Structures are given as C-alpha cells and as structure tokens.
C-alpha cells in the first residue's frame, strides 16, 4: 500500500542520506517533527504573557523574604 511513497523520487533521488528509501523517509519525518516542535517553542516564547512592571515589583519585593523565618 505505502510502497509508492517509498519509491517516489522524493525518497529515492532528492533526500538520499541512506541507500534504503525507508530510512530516508524516517529521517524526513523526524526532521519535520523536530522543526515543528522548535517552531512551537519559538511561537510560545514570543507570545507568552509578559510580566507587567507592577507585578515584577511585587514579586521582587516578596522574593527577598523567601526562606526567611519571620
């Protein structure tokens, strides 16, 4: 059923780090998955909530008392 994918020019001529088309396809899938995960991390970092200046001051004030026995 999936033999036409493995025999396609994509995995037999264009992407050929290995001599077996199955390994070429597996590497391609892994590279695409890694790129998608990296892109997701970049997007989540860019669009994450920024700490407001007022909240930063409050957090900074309370951090000095962390671990102190009051």
Helices and strands as residue ranges (DSSP letters): H 3-6, H 9-9, I 10-14, H 21-46, H 53-63
